[in-house]
Amino acid sequence: MRDEDFRPRYYAVNGREMNQREWSKALSHYRHIGLTEVRVRGHDLEVSTVWLGLDHGWLSDRPLIFETMVFEWPRRVPFMDLMCRYSTLAEAQRGHRLMVRGLKRIVRSRRTKQLIHNGGKP
């Protein structure tokens, strides 16, 4: 691989490639795609989907510029390492809805208490 293959690549919300200056300016208008609170058996969680703009798909053939993470409140720490990345706005919006739906399903599961207690992943 060439050195330029490893340079950071920046993308607008619509997927258009942009330079670092444009990205920095756009980033100052920080953009949440989705923000949803979910309560899982006494644990307050927040599903957060954001536009990163910086390609996090180093080993992917498509740029990954959106990210969904789940945080536990009030400590604001990642919950069970739940995280997904996406290439398009539509994928990010769908992924956010699926993550929220999945957490609600965990609420109904009998394994939830064990997962939270043992720090395991679903």
C-alpha positions as CSV (number, residue, x, y, z in Angstrom):
1,M,0.0,0.0,0.0
2,R,1.0,3.6,-0.6
3,D,1.4,6.2,2.1
4,E,-1.5,8.2,0.8
5,D,-3.8,5.2,1.4
6,F,-3.3,5.8,5.1
7,R,-4.1,9.5,5.2
8,P,-7.2,10.6,7.0
9,R,-10.3,10.9,4.8
10,Y,-13.1,13.2,5.7
11,Y,-16.7,13.0,4.5
12,A,-19.8,15.2,4.7
13,V,-23.0,13.8,6.1
14,N,-24.1,13.2,2.5
15,G,-21.0,11.1,1.8
16,R,-19.2,13.7,-0.3
17,E,-15.4,13.7,0.4
18,M,-14.2,16.9,1.9
19,N,-10.9,18.4,3.0
20,Q,-9.8,18.8,6.6
21,R,-10.7,22.5,6.8
22,E,-14.3,21.8,5.6
23,W,-14.6,18.9,8.1
24,S,-13.3,21.0,11.0
25,K,-15.9,23.7,10.2
26,A,-18.7,21.2,9.8
27,L,-17.7,19.5,13.1
28,S,-18.2,22.7,15.0
29,H,-21.9,22.2,14.2
30,Y,-21.7,18.8,15.9
31,R,-24.5,16.6,14.6
32,H,-26.5,14.0,16.4
33,I,-28.3,11.7,14.2
34,G,-30.3,10.1,17.0
35,L,-30.3,10.3,20.8
36,T,-32.7,8.0,22.7
37,E,-33.0,7.2,26.4
38,V,-33.8,3.6,27.4
39,R,-34.2,2.1,30.9
40,V,-33.0,-1.5,31.2
41,R,-33.9,-3.0,34.6
42,G,-32.8,-0.1,36.7
43,H,-30.0,1.1,34.4
44,D,-30.5,4.3,32.5
45,L,-29.0,4.0,29.0
46,E,-28.6,6.4,26.2
47,V,-28.3,5.3,22.5
48,S,-26.3,8.0,20.7
49,T,-25.8,8.1,16.9
50,V,-23.5,10.7,15.6
51,W,-21.8,11.8,12.4
52,L,-18.0,11.4,12.8
53,G,-17.0,12.7,9.3
54,L,-13.6,11.1,9.7
55,D,-13.5,7.7,8.0
56,H,-13.2,4.9,10.7
57,G,-13.3,2.1,8.1
58,W,-9.6,1.5,7.9
59,L,-10.1,-2.1,6.8
60,S,-13.4,-1.5,5.0
61,D,-14.0,-0.9,1.3
62,R,-16.5,1.8,2.3
63,P,-16.0,4.8,4.6
64,L,-17.5,4.5,8.0
65,I,-18.5,8.0,9.1
66,F,-21.4,7.5,11.5
67,E,-21.3,5.7,14.8
68,T,-23.9,4.4,17.3
69,M,-22.8,3.8,20.9
70,V,-24.7,2.9,24.1
71,F,-23.8,4.7,27.3
72,E,-24.9,4.1,30.9
73,W,-25.9,7.1,33.0
74,P,-25.1,8.9,35.2
75,R,-21.5,7.7,34.7
76,R,-21.6,8.2,30.9
77,V,-19.6,5.0,30.3
78,P,-20.0,2.7,27.4
79,F,-22.5,-0.1,28.1
80,M,-21.4,-3.6,27.3
81,D,-19.2,-2.3,24.4
82,L,-22.3,-1.9,22.2
83,M,-21.1,0.1,19.1
84,C,-21.8,0.1,15.4
85,R,-20.5,2.2,12.5
86,Y,-22.2,3.0,9.2
87,S,-21.4,4.5,5.8
88,T,-24.6,6.4,5.0
89,L,-27.1,8.5,6.9
90,A,-29.9,6.1,6.1
91,E,-27.8,3.2,7.5
92,A,-27.1,5.2,10.6
93,Q,-30.7,6.1,11.2
94,R,-31.8,2.5,10.7
95,G,-29.0,1.3,12.9
96,H,-30.0,3.7,15.7
97,R,-33.6,2.4,15.6
98,L,-32.4,-1.3,15.6
99,M,-30.1,-0.6,18.6
100,V,-33.0,1.0,20.5
101,R,-35.2,-1.9,19.6
102,G,-32.5,-4.4,20.6
103,L,-32.1,-2.8,24.0
104,K,-35.8,-2.9,24.6
105,R,-35.8,-6.6,23.7
106,I,-33.0,-7.1,26.3
107,V,-35.2,-5.5,28.9
108,R,-37.7,-8.3,28.4
109,S,-35.0,-11.0,28.5
110,R,-34.2,-13.0,31.6
111,R,-30.5,-12.9,30.8
112,T,-30.3,-9.1,31.2
113,K,-29.5,-9.2,34.9
114,Q,-26.7,-11.8,34.3
115,L,-25.2,-9.8,31.4
116,I,-25.1,-6.6,33.4
117,H,-23.8,-8.2,36.6
118,N,-21.1,-10.2,34.8
119,G,-20.2,-7.4,32.5
120,G,-20.7,-9.7,29.5
121,K,-21.9,-8.9,26.1
122,P,-25.2,-9.9,24.6
